[in-house]
Amino acid sequence: MFFAIRPCGIIVSCDEMYSHESLTLAFLFLLKVFFNNGVCSDRLKYIGYDRSCELEPFIRRLVQNEVPGAECMLRSVDFLVDIFHVMNHTKSCCMPLHNNPKCEFHPKLEKFVDIHGSNTESCGQAFKRLNRFKHSTRMMTRKKENYSSLS
């Protein structure tokens, strides 16, 4: 499953993944949730994702290939890796050591000053809560899941 979760823990959207988590699926999920009908989201400023250091360069390549929605997304938001995951990243684009000029995605950078102190780990916290129900929902089909959430 892909989830879009606000720092306060509110689940904005979720969508089922039918294969492994890929950058294409992440891009399409963000496009569907936040950039509907080619309209840029003026309310969304930052996207925190554990693979942002791979996703933003991927979207840059999509812009070069003139993929619809890619330029709008790249122009509208700044990408960061959440604080929990960035600690394990070894790429120079995630390492703020010694004023590294290549560092782009660390949440403690000055360009993210608006959200310093925000809960960038809200997804991990939500997954911990949601995993308590995985045994009861694992065998549910999409139709059954939707039906049970309505009742």
DSSP file (Angstrom, degrees, kcal/mol; ACC not computed):
  #  RESIDUE AA STRUCTURE BP1 BP2  ACC     N-H-->O    O-->H-N    N-H-->O    O-->H-N    TCO  KAPPA ALPHA  PHI   PSI    X-CA   Y-CA   Z-CA
    1    1 A M              0   0    0      0, 0.0     2,-0.4     0, 0.0    15,-0.2   0.000 360.0 360.0 360.0 143.6    0.0    0.0    0.0
    2    2 A F  E     -A   15   0A   0     13,-3.3    13,-2.3    23,-0.0     2,-0.4  -0.915 360.0-169.2-103.1 136.9    1.0    3.6   -0.6
    3    3 A F  E     -A   14   0A   0     -2,-0.4     2,-0.5    11,-0.2    11,-0.2  -0.970  19.8-155.2-126.8 143.1   -0.1    6.1    2.0
    4    4 A A  E     +A   13   0A   0      9,-2.7     8,-2.8    -2,-0.4     9,-1.4  -0.987  27.7 177.9-111.8 118.5    0.0    9.9    2.0
    5    5 A I  E     -A   11   0A   0     -2,-0.5     6,-0.2     6,-0.2   118,-0.2  -0.981  24.0-133.3-129.9 131.1    0.0   11.0    5.7
    6    6 A R    >   -     0   0    0      4,-2.7     3,-2.2    -2,-0.4    -2,-0.0  -0.363  34.1-105.6 -74.0 159.7    0.2   14.5    7.2
    7    7 A P  T 3  S+     0   0    0      0, 0.0    -1,-0.1     0, 0.0   114,-0.1   0.767 121.5  60.8 -58.2 -24.8    2.7   15.2   10.0
    8    8 A C  T 3  S-     0   0    0      2,-0.1    -2,-0.0     1,-0.0    -3,-0.0   0.558 122.9-105.2 -79.6  -7.0   -0.3   15.2   12.5
    9    9 A G  S <  S+     0   0    0     -3,-2.2     2,-0.3     1,-0.3    -1,-0.0   0.357  71.6 143.3 101.7  -4.6   -1.0   11.6   11.5
   10   10 A I        -     0   0    0      1,-0.1    -4,-2.7    -5,-0.1     2,-0.7  -0.542  50.6-131.0 -71.1 128.4   -4.1   12.1    9.4
   11   11 A I  E     -A    5   0A   0     -2,-0.3    -6,-0.2    -6,-0.2     3,-0.1  -0.729  24.8-177.1 -82.5 114.6   -4.2    9.7    6.4
   12   12 A V  E     -     0   0A   0     -8,-2.8     2,-0.3    -2,-0.7    -1,-0.2   0.890  62.8 -21.3 -79.3 -42.7   -4.8   11.8    3.3
   13   13 A S  E     -A    4   0A   0     -9,-1.4    -9,-2.7     2,-0.0     2,-0.3  -0.988  53.4-162.5-162.1 158.8   -5.0    9.0    0.9
   14   14 A C  E     -A    3   0A   0     -2,-0.3     2,-0.3   -11,-0.2   -11,-0.2  -0.988   6.8-175.0-146.6 155.0   -3.9    5.4    0.3
   15   15 A D  E     -A    2   0A   0    -13,-2.3   -13,-3.3    -2,-0.3     2,-0.3  -0.994  28.3-109.0-150.1 148.4   -3.7    3.2   -2.8
   16   16 A E        -     0   0    0     -2,-0.3     2,-0.5   -15,-0.2    -2,-0.0  -0.580  22.0-144.4 -82.2 137.3   -2.9   -0.4   -3.4
   17   17 A M        -     0   0    0     -2,-0.3     4,-0.1     1,-0.1     3,-0.0  -0.873   8.1-167.5 -96.7 132.0    0.4   -1.5   -5.0
   18   18 A Y  S    S+     0   0    0     -2,-0.5     2,-0.2     2,-0.1    -1,-0.1   0.528  74.2  12.8 -97.7  -6.9    0.1   -4.4   -7.2
   19   19 A S  S    S-     0   0    0      1,-0.2     3,-0.1     3,-0.0    -2,-0.0  -0.670 109.6 -41.0-143.1-160.3    3.8   -5.0   -7.5
   20   20 A H  S    S-     0   0    0     -2,-0.2     2,-0.6     1,-0.1    -1,-0.2  -0.231  71.9 -86.2 -69.3 161.3    7.0   -3.8   -5.7
   21   21 A E        +     0   0    0     -4,-0.1     2,-0.3    -3,-0.1    -1,-0.1  -0.572  58.9 174.4 -71.2 115.1    7.4   -0.2   -4.7
   22   22 A S     >  -     0   0    0     -2,-0.6     4,-2.1     1,-0.1     5,-0.1  -0.809  45.0-116.6-120.7 162.7    8.9    1.6   -7.7
   23   23 A L  H  > S+     0   0    0     -2,-0.3     4,-2.6     1,-0.2     5,-0.2   0.845 116.4  56.6 -65.5 -33.4    9.6    5.3   -8.4
   24   24 A T  H  > S+     0   0    0      2,-0.2     4,-2.7     1,-0.2    -1,-0.2   0.934 108.0  46.5 -62.6 -46.3    7.0    5.2  -11.2
   25   25 A L  H  > S+     0   0    0      2,-0.2     4,-2.4     1,-0.2    -2,-0.2   0.894 112.3  50.9 -64.0 -39.1    4.3    4.0   -8.8
   26   26 A A  H  X S+     0   0    0     -4,-2.1     4,-2.4     2,-0.2     5,-0.2   0.933 111.9  47.3 -62.8 -46.0    5.4    6.7   -6.2
   27   27 A F  H  X S+     0   0    0     -4,-2.6     4,-2.6     1,-0.2    -2,-0.2   0.936 113.4  47.5 -60.7 -47.7    5.2    9.4   -8.9
   28   28 A L  H  X S+     0   0    0     -4,-2.7     4,-2.4     1,-0.2    -1,-0.2   0.875 111.0  51.7 -64.2 -37.5    1.8    8.3  -10.2
   29   29 A F  H  X S+     0   0    0     -4,-2.4     4,-2.4     2,-0.2     5,-0.2   0.943 112.5  44.9 -63.4 -47.6    0.5    8.1   -6.6
   30   30 A L  H  X>S+     0   0    0     -4,-2.4     4,-2.8     1,-0.2     5,-0.7   0.899 113.1  51.8 -62.9 -40.7    1.6   11.6   -5.8
   31   31 A L  H  X5S+     0   0    0     -4,-2.6     4,-1.3    -5,-0.2    -1,-0.2   0.922 112.9  44.9 -61.1 -44.9    0.3   12.9   -9.2
   32   32 A K  H  <5S+     0   0    0     -4,-2.4    -2,-0.2    -5,-0.2    -1,-0.2   0.891 120.1  39.4 -67.3 -41.2   -3.1   11.3   -8.5
   33   33 A V  H  <5S+     0   0    0     -4,-2.4     3,-0.2    -5,-0.2    -2,-0.2   0.911 132.9  15.8 -79.0 -43.5   -3.4   12.5   -4.9
   34   34 A F  H  <5S+     0   0    0     -4,-2.8    -3,-0.2    -5,-0.2    -2,-0.2   0.632 125.0  46.0-111.7 -16.5   -2.0   16.0   -5.1
   35   35 A F  S ><<S+     0   0    0     -4,-1.3     3,-1.0    -5,-0.7    -1,-0.2  -0.434  71.8 175.5-128.6  59.2   -1.8   17.1   -8.8
   36   36 A N  G >   -     0   0    0      1,-0.2     3,-2.3    -3,-0.2    -4,-0.1  -0.372  66.1  -0.7 -68.6 141.2   -5.2   16.1  -10.2
   37   37 A N  G 3  S-     0   0    0      1,-0.3    -1,-0.2    -2,-0.1     3,-0.1   0.764 126.6 -63.4  54.6  32.6   -6.0   17.1  -13.8
   38   38 A G  G <  S+     0   0    0     -3,-1.0     2,-0.5     1,-0.2    -1,-0.3   0.566 100.2 136.1  73.6   7.5   -2.7   18.8  -14.4
   39   39 A V    <   -     0   0    0     -3,-2.3    -1,-0.2     1,-0.0     2,-0.1  -0.788  54.3-127.6 -91.8 125.0   -3.5   21.4  -11.7
   40   40 A C        -     0   0    0     -2,-0.5     2,-0.7    -5,-0.1    -5,-0.1  -0.425  20.5-118.7 -69.3 142.2   -0.5   22.1   -9.5
   41   41 A S        -     0   0    0      1,-0.2     3,-0.2    -2,-0.1    -1,-0.1  -0.741  25.8-173.7 -82.5 115.1   -1.2   21.9   -5.8
   42   42 A D  S    S+     0   0    0     -2,-0.7    -1,-0.2     1,-0.2    -2,-0.0   0.569  82.0  57.7 -85.8  -7.5   -0.6   25.3   -4.3
   43   43 A R  S    S+     0   0    0     -3,-0.0     2,-0.6     1,-0.0    -1,-0.2   0.667  89.4  80.9 -92.7 -19.6   -1.1   24.0   -0.7
   44   44 A L        +     0   0    0     -3,-0.2     3,-0.1     1,-0.2    -3,-0.1  -0.793  42.7 157.1 -94.6 120.3    1.6   21.3   -0.9
   45   45 A K        +     0   0    0     -2,-0.6    33,-2.5     1,-0.3     2,-0.4   0.712  61.8  32.2-109.8 -31.1    5.2   22.6   -0.3
   46   46 A Y  E     -b   78   0B   0     31,-0.2     2,-0.5     2,-0.0    -1,-0.3  -0.968  53.1-163.2-134.6 144.5    7.1   19.6    0.9
   47   47 A I  E     -b   79   0B   0     31,-2.3    33,-2.4    -2,-0.4     2,-0.6  -0.981  10.1-162.1-125.7 118.5    7.0   15.8    0.3
   48   48 A G  E     +b   80   0B   0     -2,-0.5     2,-0.3    31,-0.2    33,-0.2  -0.890  23.2 157.1-100.2 123.9    8.9   13.6    2.8
   49   49 A Y    >   -     0   0    0     31,-2.4     3,-1.9    -2,-0.6     4,-0.2  -0.996  49.2-125.4-148.2 140.4    9.6   10.2    1.4
   50   50 A D  T 3  S+     0   0    0     -2,-0.3     3,-0.2     1,-0.3    31,-0.1   0.690 114.0  40.8 -65.5 -15.5   12.2    7.6    2.4
   51   51 A R  T >> S+     0   0    0      1,-0.1     4,-2.5    29,-0.1     3,-1.8   0.000  73.7 122.8-118.7  28.5   13.4    7.5   -1.2
   52   52 A S  H <>  +     0   0    0     -3,-1.9     4,-2.4     1,-0.3    -1,-0.1   0.830  68.9  64.8 -58.4 -32.8   13.2   11.2   -2.1
   53   53 A C  H 34 S+     0   0    0     -4,-0.2    -1,-0.3     1,-0.2    -2,-0.1   0.692 114.1  32.7 -66.7 -16.6   16.9   11.1   -3.0
   54   54 A E  H <> S+     0   0    0     -3,-1.8     4,-1.6     2,-0.1    -2,-0.2   0.712 115.9  57.5-101.8 -33.8   16.0    8.8   -5.8
   55   55 A L  H  X S+     0   0    0     -4,-2.5     4,-2.5     2,-0.2     5,-0.2   0.914 102.2  51.7 -69.2 -44.3   12.5   10.1   -6.6
   56   56 A E  H  X S+     0   0    0     -4,-2.4     4,-2.3     1,-0.2    -1,-0.2   0.938 111.3  46.3 -63.5 -46.4   13.5   13.7   -7.4
   57   57 A P  H  > S+     0   0    0      0, 0.0     4,-1.8     0, 0.0    -1,-0.2   0.881 112.0  53.7 -60.4 -34.5   16.2   12.8   -9.9
   58   58 A F  H  X S+     0   0    0     -4,-1.6     4,-1.7     2,-0.2    -2,-0.2   0.921 108.9  47.7 -62.5 -44.1   13.7   10.3  -11.4
   59   59 A I  H  X S+     0   0    0     -4,-2.5     4,-2.1     1,-0.2    -1,-0.2   0.861 106.8  57.6 -67.3 -34.8   11.1   13.2  -11.8
   60   60 A R  H  X S+     0   0    0     -4,-2.3     4,-1.9     1,-0.2    -1,-0.2   0.904 106.6  49.0 -59.9 -40.4   13.8   15.4  -13.3
   61   61 A R  H  X S+     0   0    0     -4,-1.8     4,-1.6     1,-0.2    -1,-0.2   0.876 108.4  53.7 -66.3 -36.1   14.3   12.7  -16.0
   62   62 A L  H  <>S+     0   0    0     -4,-1.7     5,-2.6     2,-0.2    -2,-0.2   0.877 106.0  53.2 -64.4 -36.4   10.6   12.6  -16.5
   63   63 A V  H ><5S+     0   0    0     -4,-2.1     3,-1.7     1,-0.2    -2,-0.2   0.920 106.8  51.7 -63.2 -43.5   10.6   16.4  -17.1
   64   64 A Q  H 3<5S+     0   0    0     -4,-1.9    -1,-0.2     1,-0.3    -2,-0.2   0.841 110.8  48.4 -61.1 -33.3   13.3   16.0  -19.8
   65   65 A N  T 3<5S-     0   0    0     -4,-1.6    -1,-0.3    -5,-0.1    -2,-0.2   0.324 115.9-119.9 -89.0   7.3   11.1   13.4  -21.4
   66   66 A E  T < 5 +     0   0    0     -3,-1.7    -3,-0.2     1,-0.2    -2,-0.1   0.861  45.3 176.1  58.0  42.6    8.1   15.8  -21.2
   67   67 A V    >>< -     0   0    0     -5,-2.6     3,-1.6    -8,-0.1     4,-0.6  -0.656  38.5-105.2 -76.8 128.3    6.0   13.5  -19.0
   68   68 A P  T 34 S+     0   0    0      0, 0.0    -1,-0.1     0, 0.0   -30,-0.1  -0.270 100.6  13.8 -57.9 134.5    2.7   15.3  -18.1
   69   69 A G  T 3> S+     0   0    0    -31,-0.1     4,-2.1   -32,-0.1     5,-0.2   0.112  98.7  98.7  91.7 -21.3    2.6   16.5  -14.5
   70   70 A A  H <> S+     0   0    0     -3,-1.6     4,-2.6     2,-0.2     5,-0.2   0.931  84.0  45.2 -67.9 -46.2    6.3   16.0  -13.8
   71   71 A E  H  X S+     0   0    0     -4,-0.6     4,-2.3     1,-0.2     5,-0.2   0.904 112.4  52.4 -65.3 -40.6    7.4   19.6  -14.3
   72   72 A C  H  > S+     0   0    0      1,-0.2     4,-1.6     2,-0.2    -1,-0.2   0.917 112.4  45.4 -59.8 -45.0    4.5   20.9  -12.2
   73   73 A M  H  X S+     0   0    0     -4,-2.1     4,-1.8     2,-0.2    -2,-0.2   0.923 113.4  48.6 -66.0 -45.3    5.4   18.6   -9.4
   74   74 A L  H  < S+     0   0    0     -4,-2.6    -1,-0.2     1,-0.2    -2,-0.2   0.860 114.6  45.9 -64.5 -36.2    9.1   19.4   -9.5
   75   75 A R  H  < S+     0   0    0     -4,-2.3    -1,-0.2    -5,-0.2    -2,-0.2   0.790 114.7  47.9 -75.3 -29.2    8.4   23.1   -9.6
   76   76 A S  H  < S+     0   0    0     -4,-1.6     2,-0.3    -5,-0.2    -2,-0.2   0.803 109.2  38.3 -87.4 -31.8    5.8   23.0   -6.8
   77   77 A V     <  -     0   0    0     -4,-1.8     2,-0.4    -5,-0.1   -31,-0.2  -0.829  60.7-136.2-127.4 158.0    7.4   21.0   -4.0
   78   78 A D  E     -b   46   0B   0    -33,-2.5   -31,-2.3    -2,-0.3     2,-0.4  -0.927  27.3-139.1-106.7 137.9   10.7   20.4   -2.2
   79   79 A F  E     +b   47   0B   0     -2,-0.4     2,-0.3   -33,-0.2   -31,-0.2  -0.771  24.4 172.8-100.1 141.2   11.6   16.8   -1.5
   80   80 A L  E     -b   48   0B   0    -33,-2.4   -31,-2.4    -2,-0.4     2,-0.5  -0.977  31.7-122.3-141.3 156.4   13.1   15.5    1.7
   81   81 A V        -     0   0    0     24,-2.8   -31,-0.2    -2,-0.3   -33,-0.1  -0.851  42.7-107.3 -95.6 133.5   14.0   12.2    3.3
   82   82 A D     >  -     0   0    0     -2,-0.5     4,-2.5     1,-0.1     3,-0.3  -0.196  28.2-111.1 -62.3 155.9   12.3   11.8    6.7
   83   83 A I  H  > S+     0   0    0      1,-0.2     4,-0.8     2,-0.2    -1,-0.1   0.798 114.0  55.8 -61.7 -32.6   14.6   12.0    9.7
   84   84 A F  H  4 S+     0   0    0      1,-0.2    -1,-0.2     2,-0.2     4,-0.2   0.928 116.1  34.8 -65.9 -45.7   14.2    8.3   10.6
   85   85 A H  H >4 S+     0   0    0     -3,-0.3     3,-1.5     1,-0.2     4,-0.4   0.815 106.8  66.3 -81.3 -31.1   15.4    7.0    7.2
   86   86 A V  H >< S+     0   0    0     -4,-2.5     3,-1.0     1,-0.3    -1,-0.2   0.786  89.5  68.0 -65.1 -25.5   18.0    9.7    6.4
   87   87 A M  T 3< S+     0   0    0     -4,-0.8    -1,-0.3     1,-0.2    -2,-0.2   0.775 103.5  44.5 -64.3 -24.8   20.2    8.5    9.2
   88   88 A N  T <  S+     0   0    0     -3,-1.5     2,-0.3    -4,-0.2    -1,-0.2   0.451  90.2 105.7 -98.2  -2.2   20.8    5.3    7.3
   89   89 A H    <   -     0   0    0     -3,-1.0    -3,-0.0    -4,-0.4     0, 0.0  -0.585  44.0-175.2 -80.9 140.3   21.4    6.9    3.9
   90   90 A T        +     0   0    0     -2,-0.3    -1,-0.1     5,-0.0     2,-0.1   0.443  45.4 113.5-113.5  -3.9   25.0    7.0    2.8
   91   91 A K  S >> S-     0   0    0      1,-0.1     3,-1.8     2,-0.0     4,-0.5  -0.412  73.2-125.0 -68.9 146.3   24.6    9.1   -0.4
   92   92 A S  G >4 S+     0   0    0      1,-0.3     3,-0.6     2,-0.2    -1,-0.1   0.769 108.0  67.4 -64.3 -24.4   26.3   12.5   -0.3
   93   93 A C  G 34 S+     0   0    0      1,-0.2    11,-2.6    10,-0.2    12,-2.2   0.603 107.4  39.9 -72.4  -8.6   22.9   14.1   -1.3
   94   94 A C  G <4 S+     0   0    0     -3,-1.8    -1,-0.2     9,-0.2    -2,-0.2   0.451  96.6  90.4-112.9  -5.2   21.6   13.0    2.1
   95   95 A M    <<  -     0   0    0     -3,-0.6     8,-0.2    -4,-0.5     7,-0.1  -0.840  48.3-174.0-102.5 114.4   24.7   13.7    4.3
   96   96 A P    >   +     0   0    0      0, 0.0     3,-1.0     0, 0.0     4,-0.3   0.334  36.1 140.3 -87.2   9.6   24.9   17.2    5.8
   97   97 A L  G >  S-     0   0    0      1,-0.2     3,-0.6     2,-0.2     6,-0.1  -0.244  73.5  -5.3 -59.9 135.2   28.4   16.7    7.3
   98   98 A H  G 3  S-     0   0    0      1,-0.2    -1,-0.2     2,-0.1    -3,-0.0   0.847 127.0 -59.6  53.2  44.8   30.8   19.6    7.1
   99   99 A N  G <  S-     0   0    0     -3,-1.0    -1,-0.2     1,-0.2    -2,-0.2   0.905  72.1-159.0  52.8  48.1   28.5   21.9    5.0
  100  100 A N    X   -     0   0    0     -3,-0.6     3,-1.2    -4,-0.3    -1,-0.2  -0.415  10.1-154.8 -59.1 115.4   28.3   19.4    2.2
  101  101 A P  T 3  S+     0   0    0      0, 0.0    -1,-0.2     0, 0.0    -2,-0.1   0.704  91.7  59.5 -69.5 -17.5   27.2   21.4   -0.9
  102  102 A K  T 3  S+     0   0    0     -7,-0.1     2,-0.4   -10,-0.1    -2,-0.1   0.601  77.3 110.4 -84.4 -11.1   25.7   18.2   -2.5
  103  103 A C    <   +     0   0    0     -3,-1.2    -9,-0.2    -8,-0.2   -10,-0.2  -0.513  29.0 147.3 -70.8 121.6   23.3   17.6    0.4
  104  104 A E        +     0   0    0    -11,-2.6   -10,-0.2    -2,-0.4    -1,-0.2   0.597  62.1  45.7-123.8 -23.6   19.7   18.3   -0.8
  105  105 A F        +     0   0    0    -12,-2.2   -24,-2.8   -25,-0.1   -11,-0.2   0.402  69.9 117.5-116.1   1.3   17.4   16.0    1.1
  106  106 A H    >   -     0   0    0    -13,-0.4     3,-1.8   -26,-0.2     6,-0.2  -0.566  61.1-137.6 -74.0 131.1   18.3   16.1    4.8
  107  107 A P  T 3  S+     0   0    0      0, 0.0    -1,-0.1     0, 0.0     8,-0.1   0.630  98.4  63.9 -67.5 -12.2   15.3   17.5    6.8
  108  108 A K  T 3  S+     0   0    0      8,-0.1    -2,-0.1     3,-0.0     8,-0.0   0.405  76.7 118.8 -90.7   3.2   17.6   19.7    8.9
  109  109 A L  S X  S-     0   0    0     -3,-1.8     3,-1.6     1,-0.1     7,-0.1  -0.285  77.5-114.6 -66.8 155.7   18.8   21.8    6.0
  110  110 A E  G >  S+     0   0    0      1,-0.3     3,-1.8     2,-0.2     4,-0.2   0.806 112.6  65.9 -61.4 -31.9   18.1   25.5    6.0
  111  111 A K  G 3  S+     0   0    0      1,-0.3    -1,-0.3     2,-0.1     3,-0.3   0.672 101.4  51.0 -68.3 -13.4   15.7   25.3    3.0
  112  112 A F  G X  S+     0   0    0     -3,-1.6     3,-1.7     1,-0.2     4,-0.4   0.068  71.2 120.9-105.8  22.9   13.4   23.2    5.2
  113  113 A V  G X   +     0   0    0     -3,-1.8     3,-1.0     1,-0.3    -1,-0.2   0.804  65.3  66.0 -59.0 -30.0   13.3   25.7    8.1
  114  114 A D  G 3  S+     0   0    0     -3,-0.3    -1,-0.3     1,-0.2    -2,-0.1   0.780 110.8  34.8 -61.6 -26.8    9.5   26.1    7.8
  115  115 A I  G X  S+     0   0    0     -3,-1.7     3,-2.6    -8,-0.1    -1,-0.2   0.261  79.9 134.7-116.1  12.3    9.1   22.5    8.9
  116  116 A H  T <  S+     0   0    0     -3,-1.0     3,-0.1    -4,-0.4    -8,-0.1  -0.426  78.7  24.9 -59.1 133.3   11.9   22.1   11.4
  117  117 A G  T 3  S+     0   0    0      1,-0.3    -1,-0.3    -2,-0.1     2,-0.1   0.330  93.9 132.5  90.0  -7.3   10.4   20.4   14.4
  118  118 A S  S <  S-     0   0    0     -3,-2.6     2,-1.5     1,-0.1    -1,-0.3  -0.361  71.3-102.1 -72.7 158.1    7.6   18.8   12.3
  119  119 A N    >   +     0   0    0      1,-0.2     3,-1.0    -3,-0.1  -110,-0.1  -0.641  46.6 167.8 -82.9  88.4    6.9   15.1   12.7
  120  120 A T  T 3  S+     0   0    0     -2,-1.5     3,-0.3     1,-0.2    -1,-0.2   0.547  72.4  65.0 -78.4  -5.4    8.6   13.7    9.6
  121  121 A E  T 3>  +     0   0    0      1,-0.2     4,-2.1     2,-0.1    -1,-0.2   0.194  64.1 113.0 -99.2  15.8    8.1   10.2   11.0
  122  122 A S  H <> S+     0   0    0     -3,-1.0     4,-2.4     1,-0.2    -1,-0.2   0.834  74.3  54.5 -60.4 -33.7    4.3   10.3   10.9
  123  123 A C  H  > S+     0   0    0     -3,-0.3     4,-2.7     2,-0.2    -1,-0.2   0.944 108.3  48.0 -65.6 -46.3    4.3    7.6    8.3
  124  124 A G  H  > S+     0   0    0      1,-0.2     4,-1.7     2,-0.2    -2,-0.2   0.891 113.1  48.9 -60.3 -39.6    6.3    5.2   10.4
  125  125 A Q  H  X S+     0   0    0     -4,-2.1     4,-1.7     2,-0.2    -1,-0.2   0.897 111.8  48.7 -67.2 -40.8    4.1    5.9   13.4
  126  126 A A  H  X S+     0   0    0     -4,-2.4     4,-3.0     1,-0.2    -2,-0.2   0.897 109.3  52.6 -66.5 -39.8    1.0    5.3   11.3
  127  127 A F  H  X S+     0   0    0     -4,-2.7     4,-2.6     1,-0.2    -1,-0.2   0.878 105.5  55.1 -63.9 -36.4    2.3    2.0    9.9
  128  128 A K  H  < S+     0   0    0     -4,-1.7     4,-0.4    -5,-0.2    -1,-0.2   0.915 112.6  42.7 -61.8 -42.1    3.1    0.8   13.4
  129  129 A R  H >< S+     0   0    0     -4,-1.7     3,-1.1     1,-0.2     4,-0.2   0.928 115.5  48.6 -68.1 -44.7   -0.6    1.5   14.3
  130  130 A L  H >< S+     0   0    0     -4,-3.0     3,-2.0     1,-0.2    -2,-0.2   0.828  99.3  66.9 -67.1 -32.1   -1.9   -0.1   11.1
  131  131 A N  G >< S+     0   0    0     -4,-2.6     3,-1.1     1,-0.3     4,-0.3   0.688  84.0  73.7 -64.8 -16.8    0.2   -3.2   11.4
  132  132 A R  G <  S+     0   0    0     -3,-1.1    -1,-0.3    -4,-0.4     3,-0.2   0.751 101.7  43.5 -65.2 -21.0   -1.8   -4.2   14.4
  133  133 A F  G X> S+     0   0    0     -3,-2.0     4,-1.4    -4,-0.2     3,-0.5   0.332  81.7 102.2-105.2   5.1   -4.6   -5.1   12.0
  134  134 A K  H <> S+     0   0    0     -3,-1.1     4,-1.5     1,-0.2    -1,-0.1   0.833  78.7  54.2 -64.4 -31.9   -2.6   -6.9    9.3
  135  135 A H  H 34 S+     0   0    0     -4,-0.3     4,-0.3     1,-0.2    -1,-0.2   0.840 111.9  43.8 -71.6 -31.1   -3.6  -10.3   10.4
  136  136 A S  H <4 S+     0   0    0     -3,-0.5    -1,-0.2     1,-0.2    -2,-0.2   0.695 122.8  36.4 -85.8 -18.3   -7.3   -9.5   10.2
  137  137 A T  H >< S+     0   0    0     -4,-1.4     3,-1.5     1,-0.1    -2,-0.2   0.526  88.6  93.0-109.7  -6.8   -7.1   -7.7    6.9
  138  138 A R  T 3< S+     0   0    0     -4,-1.5    -3,-0.1     1,-0.3    -2,-0.1   0.857  91.4  42.4 -57.8 -39.2   -4.5   -9.7    5.0
  139  139 A M  T 3  S+     0   0    0     -4,-0.3    -1,-0.3    -3,-0.0     2,-0.3   0.433  89.5 113.6 -90.5   1.2   -7.0  -12.0    3.3
  140  140 A M    <   -     0   0    0     -3,-1.5     2,-0.1     4,-0.1    -3,-0.0  -0.527  60.5-138.2 -76.1 136.2   -9.5   -9.3    2.4
  141  141 A T     >  -     0   0    0     -2,-0.3     4,-2.6     1,-0.1     5,-0.2  -0.414  31.6-101.9 -79.7 168.3  -10.0   -8.4   -1.2
  142  142 A R  H  > S+     0   0    0      1,-0.2     4,-2.3     2,-0.2     5,-0.2   0.896 124.0  52.3 -58.6 -40.6  -10.3   -4.8   -2.2
  143  143 A K  H  > S+     0   0    0      1,-0.2     4,-2.2     2,-0.2    -1,-0.2   0.922 110.8  46.2 -63.4 -44.7  -14.1   -5.1   -2.5
  144  144 A K  H  > S+     0   0    0      2,-0.2     4,-2.9     1,-0.2     5,-0.2   0.889 110.8  53.4 -65.8 -39.2  -14.3   -6.6    1.0
  145  145 A E  H  X S+     0   0    0     -4,-2.6     4,-1.8     1,-0.2    -2,-0.2   0.935 111.3  45.4 -61.0 -46.3  -12.0   -3.9    2.5
  146  146 A N  H  X S+     0   0    0     -4,-2.3     4,-0.9     1,-0.2    -1,-0.2   0.887 114.2  49.1 -64.2 -39.1  -14.2   -1.1    1.0
  147  147 A Y  H >X S+     0   0    0     -4,-2.2     4,-1.2     1,-0.2     3,-0.6   0.921 111.0  48.7 -67.2 -43.8  -17.4   -2.8    2.2
  148  148 A S  H 3< S+     0   0    0     -4,-2.9    -1,-0.2     1,-0.2    -2,-0.2   0.815 108.2  54.6 -69.4 -28.0  -16.1   -3.3    5.7
  149  149 A S  H 3< S+     0   0    0     -4,-1.8    -1,-0.2    -5,-0.2    -2,-0.2   0.736 107.7  51.4 -76.5 -19.8  -14.9    0.3    6.0
  150  150 A L  H <<        0   0    0     -4,-0.9    -2,-0.2    -3,-0.6    -1,-0.2   0.743 360.0 360.0 -84.7 -24.3  -18.4    1.5    5.0
  151  151 A S     <        0   0    0     -4,-1.2    -1,-0.2    -3,-0.0    -2,-0.2   0.487 360.0 360.0 -87.2 360.0  -20.2   -0.6    7.7
